Amino acid sequence: MNRIGIKFAELKKRGEAALIPFVTAGDPDLATTLKILQALEAGGADCIELGIPFSDPTADGPVIQRSSERALKDGLSLPRVLRLVRKFRQTSQIPIVLFGYFNPFFRYGLREFCRAAARVGADGILCVDLPPEESAELKRWTDAEGLDLVFLLSPTSGPNRVRLVAKKGRGFIYYVSVTGVTGARRALADDLRAQVARVRQATSLPIGVGFGISTPKQAAWIASFADAAVVGSALVERIEKAKGSAEKARRAGAFVSELKRAMEQVARKKKS
Amino acid sequence: MPALTELERAYAQARRDSSFRKELQRDLHQYAGRETPLYFAERLTKALGGSRIYLKREDLCHTGAHKINNTIGQILLARRMGKKRIIAETGAGQHGVATATVAARFGLECEIYMGKEDVARQSLNVFRMKLLGATVRVVESGSQTLKDAMNEALRDWVTNVRNTYYLIGSVAGPHPYPLMVRDFQSVIGREARRQILKAEGRLPDCLVACVGGGSNCMGLFYPFVREPKVKMLGVEAAGRGLRTGQHAASILGGEVGVLHGSKSYVLQDRSGQIRQTHSIAAGLDYPGVGPELSYLRDRGRVQFVSATDDEAIDAIKFLAETEGIIPALESAHAIAAVKGLAPRLAKNRSVIINLSGRGDKDMITVGDYLGVGI
């Protein structure tokens, strides 16, 4: 079991759900990202999704598109993101999932990428534009390196797709709360709880819910029936608006601890 | 992905269904104006002093380009699937116009994504789309051209997947699009084959077509792929020159990658980020190319050359003056390549150029390029 599995097992014992913040590596620069990662952990994040910027992020809404553009402005490359992970790993044991698009991984070489990712201390990979049907090659190398390959499910996933992801996925299943791209939504689907229950029947993997979660209240609601809440755009937007490296990190940490507190209250309620 | 599976299934059923094929044939004939002529370009042939040159006149199709062949096929499919809303991406605007046209004909809601840069240089087509009742969504992300329009259309599709049909205009994108668009465009090659056999009594020696994503190219080439004696030449957009890096020649200047769900040659940097492209022809301004064309290149079945912006402009003037035909900037790339090729071929050889579209939409661009205000 790697850091992701250990963390979910720990949280399960405590009756808590994981908070997984997402940030884009290199937005606006790698030094700032390092500070942000440290602030996220200090604020109470349980796992981090580190976005690897891509020029054509088709699964992302405007907030993360803008953040990728900022990150790519000074020619950010995958090797530099990996070096950032190595540096952060020297002082932290928080699970890290690398979240990105296929072409940069493919260009790096799937085998080499998985090796390097494992070596610098990443724990999982989520390739947002790679359907499980096409994942055999990447999975071969993530399995070989002990990395969790995380897959997405969405409200339009049929029973066959759910079974396939349950079989091939490792670490956790990422349930996309709405059809569409990343970004804050005013309201989450009413039947989300039932949808997660549907997936739960097919798998013993933890289920994280993401896309559209932007407030402590929403995160707490997710925590009442799912194993993790992923918060991306709402966090990235706060980082975008804050001025200067220190302030960006401070606001990111403060937001995460606000989310985490709301989620912990749900856990306490569950217990009592 | 479930949407693609649904589409794949629906298309597999439709292509076996004789009533679908009949409907398609009727619309191609009565609505698009097929078949299009295979025209022997006598003065062009004389001017170049080599092989006999034929033009497959896709510019005479309804809406002015080959794009309508595919949109007719896909709109019939969308109707069978019960989809009420149609979205599409467009570069030069020809595919957008062809989509808006068939959507209007069937009374379907239509939204077209178009990069901001293309909106500026193809204002005439933007107006046509609006007149046809479509909403034009201006895309301001990335390079503001065709690939960004496609990104945005994909985002729309995943958001509204239940009621929306995404009508892709090229042999690119995820499966089954490259196969389906090739099938619908193959009518070009099937007709050309019949027509050249009638005119020359034998198959052509060479086929030439411009390549952006590759739809007109695959359409002409595909029915000849198993004829080893027929040479095939794809012409990519060299923009300001292959060496300048400002071009859209994905096969000649790209590396294998995955863009928009298909594996093909892609213009990208060392770390796999998609590169900005340039071509004066908006319809060729795309950093990828169809996966099947990439495969045919690897097998050595299709050869590739390129033509620059300058050469395309010269080719427009040349064809206009020799034949009284003004080609689209895209198609002018194919003409430019033949200017170099034909004189080297014997007089008893024949060449078919796919004249994929007419040049009306480009007059402002060409005027600007030549320093003539219109």
Interface residues (C-beta under 8 A of the other chain):
Chain A: F54 S55 D56 P57 T58 A59 G61 P62 Q65 E69 L72 S77 L78 P79 F102 N103 P104 F105 F106 R107 Y108 D129 P131 E133 T156 S157 G158 R161 T179 G180 V181
Chain B: M1 P2 A3 S141 G142 K147 D148 N151 L154 R155 V158 T159 N160 V161 R162 E255 G257 V258 L259 H260 G261 V266 Q268 R270 S271 G272 Q273 I274
